Amino acid sequence: MDSMSGTNTRTMSFRDPVVENVCDKFLRRSDVGYEKYGRTLDTERRGKHKDLLGYLNDVQEELMDAVLYIQAAREEMMEQMQRIDNTTYKNSYDNTPEN
């Protein structure tokens, strides 16, 4: 542990860049949380800043948000697909030889 910053330092090797990207996002997310709340999840848990029901409530809220994000992404994807279909139809119509 780095006594100056209170962080553990570790070198990790990744065989899968997808896993590496997810780990990087976890680290960035942890930094954001620390900046916002001034403590880590471990400190929060050990300090009894939140009880089990508080954590379960947080999980439920995050999952509800995730469902909303999924729905918004689906609607965006459908709109993009519709625009592509309309462009394809318009281009095929515009390229029809005139009689």
MMTF fields as JSON, N, C-alpha, C and O atoms, coordinates in Angstrom:
{
  "mmtfVersion": "1.0.0",
  "mmtfProducer": "UNKNOWN",
  "numBonds": 395,
  "numAtoms": 396,
  "numGroups": 99,
  "numChains": 1,
  "numModels": 1,
  "chainsPerModel": [1],
  "groupsPerChain": [99],
  "chainIdList": ["A"],
  "bondAtomList": [4, 2, 8, 6, 12, 10, 16, 14, 20, 18, 24, 22, 28, 26, 32, 30, 36, 34, 40, 38, 44, 42, 48, 46, 52, 50, 56, 54, 60, 58, 64, 62, 68, 66, 72, 70, 76, 74, 80, 78, 84, 82, 88, 86, 92, 90, 96, 94, 100, 98, 104, 102, 108, 106, 112, 110, 116, 114, 120, 118, 124, 122, 128, 126, 132, 130, 136, 134, 140, 138, 144, 142, 148, 146, 152, 150, 156, 154, 160, 158, 164, 162, 168, 166, 172, 170, 176, 174, 180, 178, 184, 182, 188, 186, 192, 190, 196, 194, 200, 198, 204, 202, 208, 206, 212, 210, 216, 214, 220, 218, 224, 222, 228, 226, 232, 230, 236, 234, 240, 238, 244, 242, 248, 246, 252, 250, 256, 254, 260, 258, 264, 262, 268, 266, 272, 270, 276, 274, 280, 278, 284, 282, 288, 286, 292, 290, 296, 294, 300, 298, 304, 302, 308, 306, 312, 310, 316, 314, 320, 318, 324, 322, 328, 326, 332, 330, 336, 334, 340, 338, 344, 342, 348, 346, 352, 350, 356, 354, 360, 358, 364, 362, 368, 366, 372, 370, 376, 374, 380, 378, 384, 382, 388, 386, 392, 390],
  "bondOrderList": [1, 1, 1, 1, 1, 1, 1, 1, 1, 1, 1, 1, 1, 1, 1, 1, 1, 1, 1, 1, 1, 1, 1, 1, 1, 1, 1, 1, 1, 1, 1, 1, 1, 1, 1, 1, 1, 1, 1, 1, 1, 1, 1, 1, 1, 1, 1, 1, 1, 1, 1, 1, 1, 1, 1, 1, 1, 1, 1, 1, 1, 1, 1, 1, 1, 1, 1, 1, 1, 1, 1, 1, 1, 1, 1, 1, 1, 1, 1, 1, 1, 1, 1, 1, 1, 1, 1, 1, 1, 1, 1, 1, 1, 1, 1, 1, 1, 1],
  "groupList": [{"groupName": "MET", "atomNameList": ["N", "CA", "C", "O"], "elementList": ["N", "C", "C", "O"], "formalChargeList": [0, 0, 0, 0], "bondAtomList": [1, 0, 2, 1, 3, 2], "bondOrderList": [1, 1, 2], "singleLetterCode": "M", "chemCompType": "L-PEPTIDE LINKING"}, {"groupName": "ASP", "atomNameList": ["N", "CA", "C", "O"], "elementList": ["N", "C", "C", "O"], "formalChargeList": [0, 0, 0, 0], "bondAtomList": [1, 0, 2, 1, 3, 2], "bondOrderList": [1, 1, 2], "singleLetterCode": "D", "chemCompType": "L-PEPTIDE LINKING"}, {"groupName": "SER", "atomNameList": ["N", "CA", "C", "O"], "elementList": ["N", "C", "C", "O"], "formalChargeList": [0, 0, 0, 0], "bondAtomList": [1, 0, 2, 1, 3, 2], "bondOrderList": [1, 1, 2], "singleLetterCode": "S", "chemCompType": "L-PEPTIDE LINKING"}, {"groupName": "GLY", "atomNameList": ["N", "CA", "C", "O"], "elementList": ["N", "C", "C", "O"], "formalChargeList": [0, 0, 0, 0], "bondAtomList": [1, 0, 2, 1, 3, 2], "bondOrderList": [1, 1, 2], "singleLetterCode": "G", "chemCompType": "PEPTIDE LINKING"}, {"groupName": "THR", "atomNameList": ["N", "CA", "C", "O"], "elementList": ["N", "C", "C", "O"], "formalChargeList": [0, 0, 0, 0], "bondAtomList": [1, 0, 2, 1, 3, 2], "bondOrderList": [1, 1, 2], "singleLetterCode": "T", "chemCompType": "L-PEPTIDE LINKING"}, {"groupName": "ASN", "atomNameList": ["N", "CA", "C", "O"], "elementList": ["N", "C", "C", "O"], "formalChargeList": [0, 0, 0, 0], "bondAtomList": [1, 0, 2, 1, 3, 2], "bondOrderList": [1, 1, 2], "singleLetterCode": "N", "chemCompType": "L-PEPTIDE LINKING"}, {"groupName": "ARG", "atomNameList": ["N", "CA", "C", "O"], "elementList": ["N", "C", "C", "O"], "formalChargeList": [0, 0, 0, 0], "bondAtomList": [1, 0, 2, 1, 3, 2], "bondOrderList": [1, 1, 2], "singleLetterCode": "R", "chemCompType": "L-PEPTIDE LINKING"}, {"groupName": "PHE", "atomNameList": ["N", "CA", "C", "O"], "elementList": ["N", "C", "C", "O"], "formalChargeList": [0, 0, 0, 0], "bondAtomList": [1, 0, 2, 1, 3, 2], "bondOrderList": [1, 1, 2], "singleLetterCode": "F", "chemCompType": "L-PEPTIDE LINKING"}, {"groupName": "PRO", "atomNameList": ["N", "CA", "C", "O"], "elementList": ["N", "C", "C", "O"], "formalChargeList": [0, 0, 0, 0], "bondAtomList": [1, 0, 2, 1, 3, 2], "bondOrderList": [1, 1, 2], "singleLetterCode": "P", "chemCompType": "L-PEPTIDE LINKING"}, {"groupName": "VAL", "atomNameList": ["N", "CA", "C", "O"], "elementList": ["N", "C", "C", "O"], "formalChargeList": [0, 0, 0, 0], "bondAtomList": [1, 0, 2, 1, 3, 2], "bondOrderList": [1, 1, 2], "singleLetterCode": "V", "chemCompType": "L-PEPTIDE LINKING"}, {"groupName": "GLU", "atomNameList": ["N", "CA", "C", "O"], "elementList": ["N", "C", "C", "O"], "formalChargeList": [0, 0, 0, 0], "bondAtomList": [1, 0, 2, 1, 3, 2], "bondOrderList": [1, 1, 2], "singleLetterCode": "E", "chemCompType": "L-PEPTIDE LINKING"}, {"groupName": "CYS", "atomNameList": ["N", "CA", "C", "O"], "elementList": ["N", "C", "C", "O"], "formalChargeList": [0, 0, 0, 0], "bondAtomList": [1, 0, 2, 1, 3, 2], "bondOrderList": [1, 1, 2], "singleLetterCode": "C", "chemCompType": "L-PEPTIDE LINKING"}, {"groupName": "LYS", "atomNameList": ["N", "CA", "C", "O"], "elementList": ["N", "C", "C", "O"], "formalChargeList": [0, 0, 0, 0], "bondAtomList": [1, 0, 2, 1, 3, 2], "bondOrderList": [1, 1, 2], "singleLetterCode": "K", "chemCompType": "L-PEPTIDE LINKING"}, {"groupName": "LEU", "atomNameList": ["N", "CA", "C", "O"], "elementList": ["N", "C", "C", "O"], "formalChargeList": [0, 0, 0, 0], "bondAtomList": [1, 0, 2, 1, 3, 2], "bondOrderList": [1, 1, 2], "singleLetterCode": "L", "chemCompType": "L-PEPTIDE LINKING"}, {"groupName": "TYR", "atomNameList": ["N", "CA", "C", "O"], "elementList": ["N", "C", "C", "O"], "formalChargeList": [0, 0, 0, 0], "bondAtomList": [1, 0, 2, 1, 3, 2], "bondOrderList": [1, 1, 2], "singleLetterCode": "Y", "chemCompType": "L-PEPTIDE LINKING"}, {"groupName": "HIS", "atomNameList": ["N", "CA", "C", "O"], "elementList": ["N", "C", "C", "O"], "formalChargeList": [0, 0, 0, 0], "bondAtomList": [1, 0, 2, 1, 3, 2], "bondOrderList": [1, 1, 2], "singleLetterCode": "H", "chemCompType": "L-PEPTIDE LINKING"}, {"groupName": "GLN", "atomNameList": ["N", "CA", "C", "O"], "elementList": ["N", "C", "C", "O"], "formalChargeList": [0, 0, 0, 0], "bondAtomList": [1, 0, 2, 1, 3, 2], "bondOrderList": [1, 1, 2], "singleLetterCode": "Q", "chemCompType": "L-PEPTIDE LINKING"}, {"groupName": "ALA", "atomNameList": ["N", "CA", "C", "O"], "elementList": ["N", "C", "C", "O"], "formalChargeList": [0, 0, 0, 0], "bondAtomList": [1, 0, 2, 1, 3, 2], "bondOrderList": [1, 1, 2], "singleLetterCode": "A", "chemCompType": "L-PEPTIDE LINKING"}, {"groupName": "ILE", "atomNameList": ["N", "CA", "C", "O"], "elementList": ["N", "C", "C", "O"], "formalChargeList": [0, 0, 0, 0], "bondAtomList": [1, 0, 2, 1, 3, 2], "bondOrderList": [1, 1, 2], "singleLetterCode": "I", "chemCompType": "L-PEPTIDE LINKING"}],
  "groupTypeList": [0, 1, 2, 0, 2, 3, 4, 5, 4, 6, 4, 0, 2, 7, 6, 1, 8, 9, 9, 10, 5, 9, 11, 1, 12, 7, 13, 6, 6, 2, 1, 9, 3, 14, 10, 12, 14, 3, 6, 4, 13, 1, 4, 10, 6, 6, 3, 12, 15, 12, 1, 13, 13, 3, 14, 13, 5, 1, 9, 16, 10, 10, 13, 0, 1, 17, 9, 13, 14, 18, 16, 17, 17, 6, 10, 10, 0, 0, 10, 16, 0, 16, 6, 18, 1, 5, 4, 4, 14, 12, 5, 2, 14, 1, 5, 4, 8, 10, 5],
  "groupIdList": [1, 2, 3, 4, 5, 6, 7, 8, 9, 10, 11, 12, 13, 14, 15, 16, 17, 18, 19, 20, 21, 22, 23, 24, 25, 26, 27, 28, 29, 30, 31, 32, 33, 34, 35, 36, 37, 38, 39, 40, 41, 42, 43, 44, 45, 46, 47, 48, 49, 50, 51, 52, 53, 54, 55, 56, 57, 58, 59, 60, 61, 62, 63, 64, 65, 66, 67, 68, 69, 70, 71, 72, 73, 74, 75, 76, 77, 78, 79, 80, 81, 82, 83, 84, 85, 86, 87, 88, 89, 90, 91, 92, 93, 94, 95, 96, 97, 98, 99],
  "secStructList": [7, 5, 6, 6, 6, 6, 5, 7, 7, 7, 7, 7, 7, 7, 1, 7, 2, 2, 2, 2, 2, 2, 2, 2, 2, 2, 2, 2, 2, 2, 2, 2, 2, 2, 2, 2, 2, 1, 1, 7, 2, 2, 2, 2, 2, 2, 6, 6, 1, 1, 7, 2, 2, 2, 2, 2, 2, 2, 2, 2, 2, 2, 2, 2, 2, 2, 2, 2, 2, 2, 2, 2, 2, 2, 2, 2, 2, 2, 2, 2, 2, 2, 2, 2, 2, 2, 2, 2, 2, 2, 2, 2, 2, 2, 6, 1, 7, 7, 7],
  "xCoordList": [0.851, 0.0, 0.889, 1.891, 0.53, 1.238, 0.779, -0.38, 1.691, 1.299, 0.926, 0.208, 1.391, 1.087, -0.335, -1.015, -0.781, -2.106, -3.143, -4.335, -2.697, -3.635, -4.141, -5.202, -3.388, -3.826, -2.857, -1.669, -3.376, -2.547, -2.062, -2.815, -0.811, -0.264, 0.049, 0.659, -0.378, -0.19, -0.021, -0.668, 0.841, 1.009, 0.249, 0.413, -0.572, -1.378, -1.161, -0.972, -1.189, -1.11, -2.47, -3.122, -2.884, -4.182, -3.973, -3.254, -4.6, -4.559, -5.717, -5.715, -6.708, -7.921, -8.126, -8.371, -8.032, -8.206, -9.603, -9.775, -10.587, -11.937, -11.94, -12.499, -11.313, -11.226, -10.426, -10.785, -9.361, -8.554, -9.378, -9.297, -10.174, -11.014, -12.028, -12.275, -12.622, -13.596, -12.906, -13.437, -11.736, -10.988, -10.64, -10.755, -10.217, -9.923, -11.159, -11.065, -12.309, -13.547, -13.895, -14.361, -13.671, -13.901, -13.013, -13.47, -11.752, -10.838, -11.277, -11.269, -11.659, -12.126, -13.396, -13.562, -14.291, -15.543, -15.266, -15.914, -14.304, -13.916, -13.367, -13.669, -12.563, -12.016, -13.124, -13.084, -14.105, -15.235, -15.994, -16.336, -16.25, -16.954, -16.175, -16.749, -14.868, -14.042, -14.059, -14.16, -13.96, -14.009, -15.355, -15.411, -16.423, -17.768, -18.056, -18.626, -17.659, -18.045, -16.894, -17.127, -15.654, -14.518, -14.161, -13.42, -14.688, -14.354, -14.559, -15.249, -13.948, -14.103, -15.32, -15.872, -15.73, -16.815, -16.413, -17.239, -15.152, -14.68, -14.773, -15.248, -14.321, -14.415, -15.872, -16.207, -16.725, -18.154, -18.745, -19.507, -18.37, -18.906, -18.373, -19.139, -17.064, -16.463, -16.915, -17.047, -17.148, -17.595, -19.087, -19.605, -19.779, -21.241, -21.982, -22.949, -21.489, -22.15, -23.467, -24.337, -23.592, -24.805, -25.031, -24.081, -26.292, -26.585, -26.958, -26.994, -27.235, -27.542, -28.732, -28.707, -29.76, -30.918, -30.535, -31.081, -29.612, -29.133, -28.435, -28.645, -27.597, -26.92, -27.922, -27.821, -28.889, -29.901, -30.727, -31.082, -31.031, -31.756, -30.919, -31.44, -29.606, -28.722, -28.704, -28.772, -28.61, -28.602, -29.904, -29.888, -31.017, -32.308, -32.407, -32.854, -31.993, -32.047, -31.143, -31.529, -29.94, -29.021, -29.586, -29.456, -30.211, -30.802, -31.997, -32.204, -32.775, -33.898, -33.358, -33.902, -32.293, -31.662, -31.16, -31.304, -30.565, -30.04, -31.155, -30.956, -32.315, -33.445, -33.858, -34.167, -33.865, -34.209, -33.18, -33.543, -31.902, -30.858, -30.995, -30.805, -31.322, -31.523, -32.67, -32.559, -33.766, -34.919, -34.567, -34.923, -33.869, -33.475, -32.549, -32.679, -31.622, -30.703, -31.46, -31.164, -32.433, -33.241, -34.006, -34.057, -34.596, -35.332, -34.407, -34.764, -33.213, -32.229, -31.821, -31.726, -31.579, -31.19, -32.302, -32.027, -33.543, -34.666, -34.772, -35.022, -34.585, -34.613, -33.482, -33.692, -32.295, -31.168, -31.435, -31.142, -31.991, -32.299, -33.361, -33.293, -34.326, -35.376, -34.773, -35.137, -33.842, -33.186, -32.395, -32.406, -31.704, -30.936, -31.877, -31.608, -32.982, -33.961, -34.523, -34.671, -34.835, -35.388, -34.361, -34.713, -33.104, -32.049, -31.846, -31.692, -31.843, -31.671, -32.821, -32.595, -34.049, -35.221, -35.147, -35.392, -34.809, -34.741, -33.655, -33.872, -32.49, -31.396, -31.771, -31.455, -32.431, -32.822, -33.889, -33.916, -34.767, -35.79, -35.152, -35.51, -34.191, -33.519, -32.693, -32.465, -32.237, -31.382, -32.185, -31.602, -33.493, -34.323, -34.25, -34.451, -33.964, -33.884, -35.246, -36.291, -35.205, -36.445, -36.851, -35.999, -38.149, -38.656, -38.863, -39.282],
  "yCoordList": [-1.182, 0.0, 1.235, 1.287, 2.197, 3.472, 4.309, 4.719, 4.559, 5.257, 6.71, 7.303, 7.288, 8.692, 8.873, 9.824, 7.984, 8.167, 7.198, 7.349, 6.192, 5.212, 4.251, 3.65, 4.102, 3.211, 2.054, 2.179, 0.937, -0.203, -0.029, 0.411, -0.371, -0.309, -1.729, -2.506, -2.056, -3.401, -3.306, -2.493, -4.134, -4.241, -5.476, -6.558, -5.308, -6.421, -6.601, -5.633, -7.845, -8.169, -8.693, -9.437, -8.306, -8.733, -9.468, -8.999, -10.61, -11.317, -10.867, -11.079, -10.238, -9.835, -8.331, -7.856, -7.572, -6.124, -5.724, -4.639, -6.564, -6.251, -6.223, -5.313, -7.224, -7.287, -6.09, -5.493, -5.748, -4.596, -3.313, -2.5, -3.127, -1.933, -1.863, -0.788, -3.009, -3.027, -2.685, -1.91, -3.257, -2.955, -1.47, -0.853, -0.898, 0.539, 1.358, 2.353, 0.943, 1.664, 1.545, 2.509, 0.37, 0.212, 1.164, 1.795, 1.263, 2.156, 3.611, 4.35, 4.025, 5.403, 5.66, 6.724, 4.677, 4.811, 4.935, 5.717, 4.161, 4.241, 5.63, 6.191, 6.176, 7.517, 8.557, 9.457, 8.442, 9.385, 9.293, 10.312, 8.075, 7.886, 8.454, 9.067, 8.246, 8.768, 10.295, 10.92, 10.891, 12.354, 12.887, 13.925, 12.184, 12.641, 12.467, 13.358, 11.31, 10.987, 11.073, 11.074, 11.147, 11.272, 10.001, 10.037, 8.878, 7.595, 6.478, 6.644, 5.344, 4.178, 3.378, 3.629, 2.424, 1.536, 0.747, 0.511, 0.338, -0.393, 0.471, 0.012, 1.72, 2.645, 2.863, 2.901, 3.005, 3.198, 2.0, 2.148, 0.807, -0.408, -0.591, -0.826, -0.481, -0.673, 0.393, 0.125, 1.59, 2.681, 2.678, 3.543, 1.702, 1.565, 2.834, 3.258, 3.431, 4.618, 4.252, 5.099, 2.974, 2.497, 1.063, 0.299, 0.705, -0.668, -1.504, -1.004, -2.782, -3.697, -3.214, -3.294, -2.72, -2.212, -1.02, -0.853, -0.199, 0.921, 0.446, 1.001, -0.592, -1.155, -1.79, -1.62, -2.522, -3.141, -2.085, -2.268, -0.994, 0.105, 0.692, 0.967, 0.885, 1.402, 0.469, 0.921, -0.843, -1.82, -1.735, -1.722, -1.678, -1.611, -0.357, -0.429, 0.778, 2.022, 1.954, 2.399, 1.399, 1.278, 0.355, 0.639, -0.742, -1.666, -1.035, -1.251, -0.263, 0.437, 1.436, 1.552, 2.157, 3.073, 2.307, 2.768, 1.126, 0.325, -0.05, 0.001, -0.422, -0.773, 0.444, 0.31, 1.614, 2.83, 3.115, 3.495, 2.933, 3.142, 2.136, 2.487, 0.902, -0.113, 0.298, 0.202, 0.755, 1.159, 2.344, 2.362, 3.33, 4.495, 4.069, 4.563, 3.16, 2.681, 1.917, 2.061, 1.106, 0.372, 1.334, 1.142, 2.364, 3.346, 4.081, 4.328, 4.434, 5.096, 4.182, 4.621, 2.904, 1.947, 1.79, 1.733, 1.72, 1.578, 2.81, 2.678, 3.998, 5.212, 5.218, 5.602, 4.8, 4.74, 3.732, 3.991, 2.585, 1.575, 2.094, 1.833, 2.818, 3.389, 4.401, 4.429, 5.237, 6.219, 5.51, 5.938, 4.425, 3.667, 3.065, 3.13, 2.476, 1.897, 2.964, 2.725, 4.129, 5.214, 5.691, 5.964, 5.797, 6.227, 5.193, 5.547, 3.912, 2.845, 2.863, 2.747, 3.007, 3.048, 4.266, 4.16, 5.431, 6.663, 6.544, 6.934, 6.007, 5.878, 4.906, 5.15, 3.824, 2.872, 3.49, 3.218, 4.316, 4.988, 6.031, 6.142, 6.808, 7.859, 7.283, 7.974, 6.037, 5.441, 4.635, 3.979, 4.676, 3.957, 4.666, 5.879, 3.926, 4.572, 5.143, 4.546, 6.293, 6.913, 6.309, 5.917, 6.236, 5.685, 6.767, 6.505],
  "zCoordList": [0.0, 0.0, 0.0, 0.713, -0.777, -0.841, 0.354, 0.423, 1.292, 2.519, 2.272, 3.077, 1.191, 0.914, 0.409, 0.795, -0.435, -1.029, -0.483, -0.753, 0.29, 0.808, -0.25, -0.088, -1.335, -2.412, -2.56, -2.265, -3.016, -3.367, -4.792, -5.66, -5.033, -6.379, -6.823, -6.088, -8.039, -8.554, -10.061, -10.72, -10.589, -12.034, -12.486, -11.923, -13.491, -13.979, -15.473, -16.209, -15.904, -17.326, -17.76, -17.027, -18.937, -19.462, -20.773, -21.656, -20.89, -22.159, -23.049, -24.262, -22.408, -23.125, -22.977, -21.868, -24.064, -23.969, -23.508, -22.954, -23.72, -23.246, -21.713, -21.1, -21.11, -19.645, -19.126, -18.111, -19.81, -19.411, -19.444, -18.524, -20.503, -20.604, -19.472, -18.925, -19.114, -18.022, -16.698, -15.903, -16.466, -15.232, -15.164, -14.105, -16.282, -16.321, -15.967, -15.248, -16.468, -16.154, -14.672, -14.066, -14.087, -12.651, -11.852, -10.899, -12.241, -11.527, -11.653, -10.669, -12.862, -13.051, -12.253, -11.658, -12.246, -11.497, -9.998, -9.302, -9.513, -8.108, -7.781, -6.729, -8.685, -8.479, -8.415, -7.576, -9.289, -9.292, -7.967, -7.366, -7.524, -6.255, -5.08, -4.18, -5.094, -4.012, -4.018, -2.962, -5.196, -5.292, -4.798, -4.14, -5.112, -4.751, -3.26, -2.63, -2.687, -1.313, -0.316, 0.892, -0.803, 0.085, 0.832, 1.813, 0.368, 0.992, -0.02, -1.026, 0.268, -0.591, -0.137, 0.934, -0.95, -0.533, 0.706, 1.588, 0.776, 1.947, 3.202, 4.241, 3.107, 4.241, 4.625, 5.809, 3.637, 3.885, 4.624, 5.579, 4.155, 4.77, 6.192, 7.127, 6.34, 7.666, 8.661, 9.855, 8.163, 9.028, 9.287, 9.994, 8.712, 8.895, 8.464, 9.096, 7.353, 6.81, 6.133, 5.927, 5.794, 5.121, 5.586, 5.756, 5.79, 6.191, 4.977, 3.853, 5.214, 4.117, 3.298, 2.07, 3.948, 3.201, 2.326, 1.236, 2.789, 1.982, 0.722, -0.357, 0.856, -0.319, -1.279, -2.494, -0.725, -1.589, -2.314, -3.478, -1.645, -2.291, -3.432, -4.512, -3.183, -4.239, -5.445, -6.588, -5.184, -6.278, -7.066, -8.296, -6.367, -7.046, -7.921, -9.065, -7.383, -8.149, -9.376, -10.456, -9.215, -10.35, -11.423, -12.614, -11.014, -11.988, -12.694, -13.888, -11.962, -12.606, -13.631, -14.729, -13.278, -14.239, -15.454, -16.586, -15.217, -16.329, -17.295, -18.509, -16.786, -17.656, -18.484, -19.668, -17.877, -18.628, -19.717, -20.831, -19.403, -20.404, -21.551, -22.716, -21.22, -22.262, -23.172, -24.395, -22.589, -23.399, -24.296, -25.474, -23.74, -24.539, -25.679, -26.799, -25.403, -26.441, -27.519, -28.705, -27.116, -28.097, -29.002, -30.217, -28.412, -29.208, -30.161, -31.313, -29.68, -30.545, -31.695, -32.841, -31.383, -32.415, -33.454, -34.652, -33.006, -33.935, -34.843, -36.041, -34.277, -35.093, -36.116, -37.267, -35.712, -36.649, -37.755, -38.922, -37.388, -38.398, -39.357, -40.558, -38.844, -39.699, -40.675, -41.85, -40.178, -41.058, -42.141, -43.295, -41.787, -42.776, -43.805, -45.005, -43.347, -44.268, -45.198, -46.396, -44.662, -45.48, -46.494, -47.642, -46.095, -47.006, -48.099, -49.268, -47.729, -48.71, -49.709, -50.913, -49.222, -50.092, -51.003, -52.205, -50.433, -51.221, -52.292, -53.439, -51.924, -52.894, -54.012, -55.176, -53.673, -54.721, -55.615, -56.816, -55.054, -55.85, -56.759, -57.931, -56.209, -56.969, -58.106, -59.099, -57.994, -59.017, -60.037, -60.9, -59.95, -60.899, -62.248, -62.312, -63.338, -64.661, -65.067, -64.807, -65.701, -66.166, -67.5, -68.299, -67.737, -69.018, -70.002, -71.129]
}
